[in-house]
Amino acid sequence: MATIDDVLGAIDAGQTAALERLFAFLSIPSISAVPAHFSDCERAADWLAAELGVLGFEAAKRPTPGRPMVVGHIKAGRREAPHVLFYGHYDVQPVDPLNLWRNPPFEPKLEAGPQGEQILARGASDDKGQLMTFLEACRAFRQFGGPPCHVTALFEGEEETGSPSLAAFLADNAKELKADVALVCDTGMWDRSTPAITMSLRGIVGEEVVLTGANRDLHSGIYGGLAVNPIHVLSRILGALHDDSGAVALPGFYDGVEEVPQEILDQWNALNFDAVAFLRDIGLTTPAGERERTPLEQAWSRPTCDVNGIVGGYVGEGFKTVLPAKASAKVSFRLVGKQSPERVVQSFRAFVTARLPPDVKAEFISHAGSPAISLPVKNQALRLARRALETEWGKPAALVGSGGSIPIVGSFKRELNMDSLLVGFALEDDRIHSPNEKYERTSFHKGARSWARILAALAA
Amino acid sequence: MATIDDVLGAIDAGQTAALERLFAFLSIPSISAVPAHFSDCERAADWLAAELGVLGFEAAKRPTPGRPMVVGHIKAGRREAPHVLFYGHYDVQPVDPLNLWRNPPFEPKLEAGPQGEQILARGASDDKGQLMTFLEACRAFRQFGGPPCHVTALFEGEEETGSPSLAAFLADNAKELKADVALVCDTGMWDRSTPAITMSLRGIVGEEVVLTGANRDLHSGIYGGLAVNPIHVLSRILGALHDDSGAVALPGFYDGVEEVPQEILDQWNALNFDAVAFLRDIGLTTPAGERERTPLEQAWSRPTCDVNGIVGGYVGEGFKTVLPAKASAKVSFRLVGKQSPERVVQSFRAFVTARLPPDVKAEFISHAGSPAISLPVKNQALRLARRALETEWGKPAALVGSGGSIPIVGSFKRELNMDSLLVGFALEDDRIHSPNEKYERTSFHKGARSWARILAALAA
């Protein structure tokens, strides 16, 4: 029987080949939000199914009404070994504005960063690089007879578009997918040298609203003043979504929001989060949200509302004195505690509808909806994984919250009654969802080593 | 010496060839707002210079810092004949959204309309079709020895982008261009059977504002709540541009706005403007502007503010939870009376700047600025032209106001101390600046006849 050091040695020795595999994966522009890239999503799924096959998994691409899932299974040598489900997603965010990239987003490149080499590409950090840390750990175990746990791999292709097919897929395949614990690699480290396990995730509601006034675009010289302008109406509504204290103004929005227990707040305060440096990195000086909350509370435990996109009228070069027929916005809400996505949707739609003047109609499109989730602190897998991470990094793993949403975690709990262990190696300056996304080579290498240690610890 | 009936007969006999010439002109996509179409603007100018040459004008394309002007001169047989300057513009509006056009916008087509044949193309009404009514009148006169007035033709290629080169060109060529009166064909009829002379024009200010927050686009899950969102800030500012009564809220905005004299208001009321039908045609029921003003006052004599375009964040298909670094809007103001464009610009910029939270910067781009203008009722050319129009159409010409802006008219007054006679044959359903722009074949035909009668009347 091989020791963990044999496995870690195999990971260390295979870094060049591991990078080549990751680059091949990153070269596929699997943008799930853009129909022109649906065929690339298929290619990415095929690539993953083939990779799992190479690693000894029984694996297949599995159809959904949207982008396909990839599912694979491999047995441990010991029948009584624990069964883990590993989750990652192969879809990536759109890349615009393309002109801000230093290198084409789907031509991955290794470059020198301020703290060592980094991998530059869309999806390098979110989530292809992270996903591959686990597969590289499995590959190392394969040299010594296979992983110490039974492993099910589940790769999704719609994470960046709100996971519309996920709940039904889990429900339809519950027996096949249910495991003792889910391992999810889509989160970050506390900092460059401190690993983290994410204990809570905000939920999300994504709504698009399209306002329509006249039956066609008009000349503002002829109709201005007489004809209603949907951009004005939309601006007024969006401008009213927050009150002067920075709080969200939707009636009932804060129903179900819970205060963070003092002991957790104390632990967060002990992390000495440097809000000034956090904001300075993105060119800002002043926290913009709820005035009476600390920055870490705002990011991890408070619900928010952001307009993610707005468009109406003429937006090309120069000027056009059009009075547009339509204006639209994409709005997302981050949820915490027991906030109900359905009620937030209802409240938002009522808020908009109540503010429509005569002749303006609103159409709504739902893009996402999932509640917040938090993990029990007493979980045994959590305890074992935390120790494994400490061994690899030489520091205790921070137990943190997250401002982002990973719908899968809620679905695992609801559909499969399965807790999730969220361990990831992204850094806050990875520029995920932005131009020049990168993943540290250290994250990729020590991420694979971390998973090897975690699998060994869970199986012990 | 030929009679006016000979000239009108020549116009009637030449309709087919006249349409072919107009179609050739309409086929040139001379969109002045879009750099990719600058070479098409040159082509349109060349086409016009050649046409003027065919009609006996001494004509040339004349460079400016932007799109070129075209200037031509022709002498009347009688030396003491009056001298008129005819103005039109060869540039057209952008055509998006392209998918709403029934026919490609630069492949002109004759089609049956509810009231007769109409010419479908971008620029058919604004302003290529109108411009050609005058040239077709000149062509008919040419068969009988030339026009009865000395004529200078001036064609501009930047009317749709705020005429940035116009004032300097007029100042630099004042002696060459000065005439007894300017004839401007860029306005409309009162209705399908009633000609109109436009006595007042609103001015315009066009401002673009770009707000910048963070130094890059952010993930709203990680930064939402902490980082300022420029779309929120822009929405709040734009939403505050109007108060609850529909009035523009910029400090000092109404300085210089004059009440319309009661006798003019009485004439307007006598026109029996059907605001319900006017709005019904564009799918609306309720005037949206200042509550205490009649619809005709709102359109002709009151200043307004419209957001003509807004964009920020992700506006593609699907959803992207981005917290954008930038958001921008194009805003125009229509001015009346003695409102100062410079003061409105200053007030707008101060209004925006005063509402910026920490970390948000505003950049401003000026696209247009010209004051309102009105014409003296006692003008002799006006009296003669009104009678000529009545003869052609069998009805007195209405003396109307206009909500739109034609910067040239102010420039003619300021730079050349020349009044303008605004006569045009567009109809309110011509969809100028919108998809499926059209010009009635009747407007084209009787427009040419009207100019023949006006030139004859001015020379009598």
HADDOCK unambig.tbl for C-alpha pairs under 7 A between the chains (distance, minus, plus):
assign (segid A and resid 33 and name CA) (segid B and resid 317 and name CA) 6.43 0.50 0.50
assign (segid A and resid 33 and name CA) (segid B and resid 318 and name CA) 5.15 0.50 0.50
assign (segid A and resid 33 and name CA) (segid B and resid 319 and name CA) 6.64 0.50 0.50
assign (segid A and resid 34 and name CA) (segid B and resid 317 and name CA) 6.23 0.50 0.50
assign (segid A and resid 161 and name CA) (segid B and resid 318 and name CA) 6.84 0.50 0.50
assign (segid A and resid 161 and name CA) (segid B and resid 319 and name CA) 5.99 0.50 0.50
assign (segid A and resid 214 and name CA) (segid B and resid 282 and name CA) 5.37 0.50 0.50
assign (segid A and resid 214 and name CA) (segid B and resid 283 and name CA) 5.16 0.50 0.50
assign (segid A and resid 214 and name CA) (segid B and resid 284 and name CA) 5.88 0.50 0.50
assign (segid A and resid 215 and name CA) (segid B and resid 282 and name CA) 5.33 0.50 0.50
assign (segid A and resid 215 and name CA) (segid B and resid 283 and name CA) 5.14 0.50 0.50
assign (segid A and resid 216 and name CA) (segid B and resid 282 and name CA) 6.79 0.50 0.50
assign (segid A and resid 217 and name CA) (segid B and resid 434 and name CA) 5.62 0.50 0.50
assign (segid A and resid 218 and name CA) (segid B and resid 433 and name CA) 6.90 0.50 0.50
assign (segid A and resid 218 and name CA) (segid B and resid 434 and name CA) 6.36 0.50 0.50
assign (segid A and resid 219 and name CA) (segid B and resid 432 and name CA) 6.98 0.50 0.50
assign (segid A and resid 219 and name CA) (segid B and resid 433 and name CA) 5.98 0.50 0.50
assign (segid A and resid 221 and name CA) (segid B and resid 403 and name CA) 4.88 0.50 0.50
assign (segid A and resid 221 and name CA) (segid B and resid 404 and name CA) 3.84 0.50 0.50
assign (segid A and resid 221 and name CA) (segid B and resid 405 and name CA) 6.74 0.50 0.50
assign (segid A and resid 222 and name CA) (segid B and resid 299 and name CA) 6.58 0.50 0.50
assign (segid A and resid 222 and name CA) (segid B and resid 403 and name CA) 4.93 0.50 0.50
assign (segid A and resid 222 and name CA) (segid B and resid 404 and name CA) 5.61 0.50 0.50
assign (segid A and resid 223 and name CA) (segid B and resid 299 and name CA) 6.79 0.50 0.50
assign (segid A and resid 224 and name CA) (segid B and resid 304 and name CA) 6.44 0.50 0.50
assign (segid A and resid 224 and name CA) (segid B and resid 306 and name CA) 6.60 0.50 0.50
assign (segid A and resid 225 and name CA) (segid B and resid 288 and name CA) 6.26 0.50 0.50
assign (segid A and resid 225 and name CA) (segid B and resid 289 and name CA) 4.42 0.50 0.50
assign (segid A and resid 225 and name CA) (segid B and resid 298 and name CA) 6.02 0.50 0.50
assign (segid A and resid 225 and name CA) (segid B and resid 299 and name CA) 6.50 0.50 0.50
assign (segid A and resid 225 and name CA) (segid B and resid 304 and name CA) 5.64 0.50 0.50
assign (segid A and resid 226 and name CA) (segid B and resid 287 and name CA) 4.74 0.50 0.50
assign (segid A and resid 226 and name CA) (segid B and resid 288 and name CA) 5.09 0.50 0.50
assign (segid A and resid 226 and name CA) (segid B and resid 289 and name CA) 5.27 0.50 0.50
assign (segid A and resid 226 and name CA) (segid B and resid 295 and name CA) 6.55 0.50 0.50
assign (segid A and resid 226 and name CA) (segid B and resid 298 and name CA) 6.58 0.50 0.50
assign (segid A and resid 226 and name CA) (segid B and resid 299 and name CA) 6.68 0.50 0.50
assign (segid A and resid 227 and name CA) (segid B and resid 287 and name CA) 6.02 0.50 0.50
assign (segid A and resid 227 and name CA) (segid B and resid 288 and name CA) 5.53 0.50 0.50
assign (segid A and resid 228 and name CA) (segid B and resid 288 and name CA) 5.09 0.50 0.50
assign (segid A and resid 231 and name CA) (segid B and resid 307 and name CA) 6.56 0.50 0.50
assign (segid A and resid 232 and name CA) (segid B and resid 238 and name CA) 6.78 0.50 0.50
assign (segid A and resid 232 and name CA) (segid B and resid 239 and name CA) 6.02 0.50 0.50
assign (segid A and resid 232 and name CA) (segid B and resid 307 and name CA) 6.91 0.50 0.50
assign (segid A and resid 235 and name CA) (segid B and resid 235 and name CA) 4.28 0.50 0.50
assign (segid A and resid 235 and name CA) (segid B and resid 236 and name CA) 6.50 0.50 0.50
assign (segid A and resid 235 and name CA) (segid B and resid 238 and name CA) 6.04 0.50 0.50
assign (segid A and resid 235 and name CA) (segid B and resid 239 and name CA) 4.96 0.50 0.50
assign (segid A and resid 236 and name CA) (segid B and resid 235 and name CA) 6.50 0.50 0.50
assign (segid A and resid 236 and name CA) (segid B and resid 236 and name CA) 6.58 0.50 0.50
assign (segid A and resid 236 and name CA) (segid B and resid 239 and name CA) 4.17 0.50 0.50
assign (segid A and resid 238 and name CA) (segid B and resid 232 and name CA) 6.79 0.50 0.50
assign (segid A and resid 238 and name CA) (segid B and resid 235 and name CA) 6.05 0.50 0.50
assign (segid A and resid 239 and name CA) (segid B and resid 232 and name CA) 6.04 0.50 0.50
assign (segid A and resid 239 and name CA) (segid B and resid 235 and name CA) 4.96 0.50 0.50
assign (segid A and resid 239 and name CA) (segid B and resid 236 and name CA) 4.17 0.50 0.50
assign (segid A and resid 239 and name CA) (segid B and resid 239 and name CA) 6.57 0.50 0.50
assign (segid A and resid 282 and name CA) (segid B and resid 214 and name CA) 5.38 0.50 0.50
assign (segid A and resid 282 and name CA) (segid B and resid 215 and name CA) 5.34 0.50 0.50
assign (segid A and resid 282 and name CA) (segid B and resid 216 and name CA) 6.80 0.50 0.50
assign (segid A and resid 283 and name CA) (segid B and resid 214 and name CA) 5.15 0.50 0.50
assign (segid A and resid 283 and name CA) (segid B and resid 215 and name CA) 5.14 0.50 0.50
assign (segid A and resid 284 and name CA) (segid B and resid 214 and name CA) 5.89 0.50 0.50
assign (segid A and resid 284 and name CA) (segid B and resid 359 and name CA) 5.60 0.50 0.50
assign (segid A and resid 285 and name CA) (segid B and resid 359 and name CA) 6.45 0.50 0.50
assign (segid A and resid 286 and name CA) (segid B and resid 358 and name CA) 6.60 0.50 0.50
assign (segid A and resid 286 and name CA) (segid B and resid 359 and name CA) 6.98 0.50 0.50
assign (segid A and resid 287 and name CA) (segid B and resid 226 and name CA) 4.75 0.50 0.50
assign (segid A and resid 287 and name CA) (segid B and resid 227 and name CA) 6.03 0.50 0.50
assign (segid A and resid 288 and name CA) (segid B and resid 225 and name CA) 6.27 0.50 0.50
assign (segid A and resid 288 and name CA) (segid B and resid 226 and name CA) 5.10 0.50 0.50
assign (segid A and resid 288 and name CA) (segid B and resid 227 and name CA) 5.52 0.50 0.50
assign (segid A and resid 288 and name CA) (segid B and resid 228 and name CA) 5.08 0.50 0.50
assign (segid A and resid 289 and name CA) (segid B and resid 225 and name CA) 4.44 0.50 0.50
assign (segid A and resid 289 and name CA) (segid B and resid 226 and name CA) 5.30 0.50 0.50
assign (segid A and resid 295 and name CA) (segid B and resid 226 and name CA) 6.54 0.50 0.50
assign (segid A and resid 298 and name CA) (segid B and resid 225 and name CA) 6.01 0.50 0.50
assign (segid A and resid 298 and name CA) (segid B and resid 226 and name CA) 6.58 0.50 0.50
assign (segid A and resid 299 and name CA) (segid B and resid 222 and name CA) 6.58 0.50 0.50
assign (segid A and resid 299 and name CA) (segid B and resid 223 and name CA) 6.78 0.50 0.50
assign (segid A and resid 299 and name CA) (segid B and resid 224 and name CA) 6.99 0.50 0.50
assign (segid A and resid 299 and name CA) (segid B and resid 225 and name CA) 6.49 0.50 0.50
assign (segid A and resid 299 and name CA) (segid B and resid 226 and name CA) 6.68 0.50 0.50
assign (segid A and resid 304 and name CA) (segid B and resid 224 and name CA) 6.47 0.50 0.50
assign (segid A and resid 304 and name CA) (segid B and resid 225 and name CA) 5.65 0.50 0.50
assign (segid A and resid 306 and name CA) (segid B and resid 224 and name CA) 6.60 0.50 0.50
assign (segid A and resid 307 and name CA) (segid B and resid 231 and name CA) 6.55 0.50 0.50
assign (segid A and resid 307 and name CA) (segid B and resid 232 and name CA) 6.90 0.50 0.50
assign (segid A and resid 308 and name CA) (segid B and resid 313 and name CA) 5.45 0.50 0.50
assign (segid A and resid 308 and name CA) (segid B and resid 314 and name CA) 6.18 0.50 0.50
assign (segid A and resid 308 and name CA) (segid B and resid 320 and name CA) 6.90 0.50 0.50
assign (segid A and resid 308 and name CA) (segid B and resid 321 and name CA) 5.76 0.50 0.50
assign (segid A and resid 308 and name CA) (segid B and resid 322 and name CA) 5.26 0.50 0.50
assign (segid A and resid 308 and name CA) (segid B and resid 323 and name CA) 5.65 0.50 0.50
assign (segid A and resid 308 and name CA) (segid B and resid 324 and name CA) 6.88 0.50 0.50
assign (segid A and resid 309 and name CA) (segid B and resid 312 and name CA) 5.40 0.50 0.50
assign (segid A and resid 309 and name CA) (segid B and resid 313 and name CA) 4.09 0.50 0.50
assign (segid A and resid 309 and name CA) (segid B and resid 314 and name CA) 4.58 0.50 0.50
assign (segid A and resid 309 and name CA) (segid B and resid 315 and name CA) 5.45 0.50 0.50
assign (segid A and resid 310 and name CA) (segid B and resid 310 and name CA) 6.96 0.50 0.50
assign (segid A and resid 310 and name CA) (segid B and resid 311 and name CA) 5.31 0.50 0.50
assign (segid A and resid 310 and name CA) (segid B and resid 312 and name CA) 5.27 0.50 0.50
assign (segid A and resid 310 and name CA) (segid B and resid 313 and name CA) 6.51 0.50 0.50
assign (segid A and resid 310 and name CA) (segid B and resid 315 and name CA) 6.40 0.50 0.50
assign (segid A and resid 311 and name CA) (segid B and resid 310 and name CA) 5.30 0.50 0.50
assign (segid A and resid 311 and name CA) (segid B and resid 311 and name CA) 4.41 0.50 0.50
assign (segid A and resid 311 and name CA) (segid B and resid 312 and name CA) 6.68 0.50 0.50
assign (segid A and resid 311 and name CA) (segid B and resid 315 and name CA) 6.51 0.50 0.50
assign (segid A and resid 312 and name CA) (segid B and resid 309 and name CA) 5.41 0.50 0.50
assign (segid A and resid 312 and name CA) (segid B and resid 310 and name CA) 5.27 0.50 0.50
assign (segid A and resid 312 and name CA) (segid B and resid 311 and name CA) 6.69 0.50 0.50
assign (segid A and resid 313 and name CA) (segid B and resid 308 and name CA) 5.46 0.50 0.50
assign (segid A and resid 313 and name CA) (segid B and resid 309 and name CA) 4.09 0.50 0.50
assign (segid A and resid 313 and name CA) (segid B and resid 310 and name CA) 6.49 0.50 0.50
assign (segid A and resid 314 and name CA) (segid B and resid 308 and name CA) 6.18 0.50 0.50
assign (segid A and resid 314 and name CA) (segid B and resid 309 and name CA) 4.57 0.50 0.50
assign (segid A and resid 315 and name CA) (segid B and resid 309 and name CA) 5.45 0.50 0.50
assign (segid A and resid 315 and name CA) (segid B and resid 310 and name CA) 6.40 0.50 0.50
assign (segid A and resid 315 and name CA) (segid B and resid 311 and name CA) 6.51 0.50 0.50
assign (segid A and resid 317 and name CA) (segid B and resid 33 and name CA) 6.58 0.50 0.50
assign (segid A and resid 317 and name CA) (segid B and resid 34 and name CA) 6.32 0.50 0.50
assign (segid A and resid 318 and name CA) (segid B and resid 33 and name CA) 5.24 0.50 0.50
assign (segid A and resid 319 and name CA) (segid B and resid 33 and name CA) 6.70 0.50 0.50
assign (segid A and resid 319 and name CA) (segid B and resid 161 and name CA) 6.19 0.50 0.50
assign (segid A and resid 319 and name CA) (segid B and resid 367 and name CA) 6.54 0.50 0.50
assign (segid A and resid 320 and name CA) (segid B and resid 308 and name CA) 6.89 0.50 0.50
assign (segid A and resid 321 and name CA) (segid B and resid 308 and name CA) 5.76 0.50 0.50
assign (segid A and resid 322 and name CA) (segid B and resid 308 and name CA) 5.26 0.50 0.50
assign (segid A and resid 322 and name CA) (segid B and resid 433 and name CA) 6.95 0.50 0.50
assign (segid A and resid 323 and name CA) (segid B and resid 308 and name CA) 5.66 0.50 0.50
assign (segid A and resid 324 and name CA) (segid B and resid 308 and name CA) 6.88 0.50 0.50
assign (segid A and resid 358 and name CA) (segid B and resid 286 and name CA) 6.59 0.50 0.50
assign (segid A and resid 359 and name CA) (segid B and resid 284 and name CA) 5.58 0.50 0.50
assign (segid A and resid 359 and name CA) (segid B and resid 285 and name CA) 6.45 0.50 0.50
assign (segid A and resid 359 and name CA) (segid B and resid 286 and name CA) 6.99 0.50 0.50
assign (segid A and resid 367 and name CA) (segid B and resid 319 and name CA) 6.56 0.50 0.50
assign (segid A and resid 403 and name CA) (segid B and resid 221 and name CA) 4.87 0.50 0.50
assign (segid A and resid 403 and name CA) (segid B and resid 222 and name CA) 4.95 0.50 0.50
assign (segid A and resid 404 and name CA) (segid B and resid 221 and name CA) 3.84 0.50 0.50
assign (segid A and resid 404 and name CA) (segid B and resid 222 and name CA) 5.63 0.50 0.50
assign (segid A and resid 405 and name CA) (segid B and resid 221 and name CA) 6.73 0.50 0.50
assign (segid A and resid 433 and name CA) (segid B and resid 218 and name CA) 6.92 0.50 0.50
assign (segid A and resid 433 and name CA) (segid B and resid 219 and name CA) 6.03 0.50 0.50
assign (segid A and resid 433 and name CA) (segid B and resid 322 and name CA) 6.95 0.50 0.50
assign (segid A and resid 434 and name CA) (segid B and resid 217 and name CA) 5.64 0.50 0.50
assign (segid A and resid 434 and name CA) (segid B and resid 218 and name CA) 6.42 0.50 0.50
